[in-house]
Amino acid sequence: MAKAFWISFYREINDQEKMAAYARLAGPAITAGGGVFLARGVAGHAYELGRKERVTLIAFESMEKAVATHESEAYRQALKALDGGAIRDVRFVEGQ
């Protein structure tokens, strides 16, 4: 079974307080779902249409676990806390 990677590309962070509230809830929700944070931070380089904004890369044992974590009540609470505090592009992809 292929691993799954949850990748979040932040386009804009509009509200630092909402981001902090999101992070307090999202981190534990994601790790409880089996996610392992591989990278978190501002991009070191950005090419083409990329931006030097925050990027998060999280590994899961499977796509099913990644999706279940995203759809969990705990993560929904994190999204509720974020409430427009950031604009981002979230993608799930399978890989090794």
Secondary structure, DSSP 4 states (H G I P E B T S, - for coil): --EEEEEEEEEEE--HHHHHHHHHHHHHHHHHTT-EEEEEEE-S---TT--SSEEEEEEES-HHHHHHHHTSHHHHHHHHHHTTSEEEEEEEEEE-
